[in-house]
Amino acid sequence: MPACGTPSFPSWPRHHDVIRYDARGLGRSTPPGKPFSDIEDLRAVLDHFGLRQAALVGLSMGGETALDFVLTHPERVTALALVGASVSGHVWPQSPELSAYATARRERETATLVELELTIWAAMGRTAPGGELIETMVASNAERRVVSEQYCVVSAGRDAEPHLGEVAVPTLVIHGDHDHPEIALIAERLVTDIPGACGETIPDADHYLPLRTPERLTKLLLSHLP
């Protein structure tokens, strides 16, 4: 299950067999030196552990990867939880902040990227729960991220939005009430278009839900997963 570190993670293995991995080029993963696919990386992780099927939990771009994976390999997924998820093919609105964010990623301006990451995605700030850890994580990942993104291969026409109706596994969609407004709109569309999907909004949380409200998030996920 692609997910960021969370203080509540140690409680998960009491209920499920859990696999947690860092997306390539982030966290403690090996920096990429050749083209890779995040969908195929997920498949390789499952294959490595001999798992024919698994429930997937994905946060942010991890949610996008999990959603694309279930559309590509539907027979391998038993349940889906999308947390503050993005969706491949979604057209984001123009705004000065998002334009600056895209420019910083493209031009590898890591200091600017860190500042904008915290402003846009960690809107509740340093004093909210998990604030110091979020700052450390964002700063640590910034330089690694701009290197890894140049190797990530996104297949032509990768676009989950028109295919949401094809998702045939139990799906839970979660977002924080202080997340970017577009994430709330994406969550609404996911709940509307994925058959039988359920939606939950967690109060007092921005994009970093596992660090802002770990107990509430864990309770929702454990109640959903088979």
Beta strands, then each sheet from edge to edge (+ up, - down):
strand 1: 54-59
strand 2: 77-83
strand 3: 171-176
strand 4: 198-202
sheet 1: 1+ 2+ 3+ 4+
end
